[in-house]
Amino acid sequence: MMTEPERLELLIRVLEGNNAAEFARKIGVQESAISRMRSGQYGIRKKINSIINAYPAVNRDWLESGEGHPGDISID
């Protein structure tokens, strides 16, 4: 099962072509918050609603727990 930082990395890579600044802008946080989430210092739980609002194809259950499929997103 993927960790929160790994799930975040996957979303940034697939949805924004590794552009963390654009991902941050779309979910309404500063890029420094993304860096903290990537390092595991700050969990994604508080931003799940923002992520789902910006990217409605992402599976909420997968985002919260890592179980199941990420949703209807392109994974290379």
N, C-alpha and C positions, 0 to 999 in steps of 0.2 A: 504494500500500500504506500502511496506517495505521502510525503510530509506536506505540511502547509506551504513551506517555501518552495518545494518541488512543484506543487500545483500552481502556485503563483508564477513560477518560471515558465511552466508550460503555457499558461494563458498569455503571458507577455510575448513569448516566442511565436505562438500560433496566431494570436489575434492582432498583434501589433508589430510583427516582424522584429522582435527584440527591442522595440522602442519603448523603454520604460517611462520616458517623459510623456509620451502620448497616452500610454495606459494610465498613468497618474492623472493626467489632465482629464481624461474621460471619466474617471471614477471620483474626481474632485478632491485629490490629495496632492501634497507636494511630493516631488520626486524623492526627497529624503525619507519620506514615509515608506515608499516602495523599497528603498535600500534597507530600512529597518525590518520590513516584512521579509525581504529576501534573506536576511541574516538570521531570522528567527527571533529577533528582539521584540517584534511587534506582531501579534497574530493577525490573521486576515478576518477573524470573526466579526470584528466591529465594522468592517467594510463590505461584508457579504451583500447587503442590500444595494450598496452603491455599485458593486461589481455586476450584480444581476440586472440592475436598471440599465447600466451601460452596455451590457452584453447579455441580453435575455436568452440566448441560445445555450448559455452555460447551465449545467445541471446543478441546482442548489445543493442537493444531497451530496454530490461528489465534492463540491467546493467545501462544504462543511466537514465531511468525514473522510474523504478520499476513496470511498467505496463506490463502485459502479463505474459509469462512463462519464467523461467530462461534459457530454452534451453534444449538440449538433454543431460542432466546430470542426474545422479542417485540421487534421493532425497529420503532419508529414512523417 
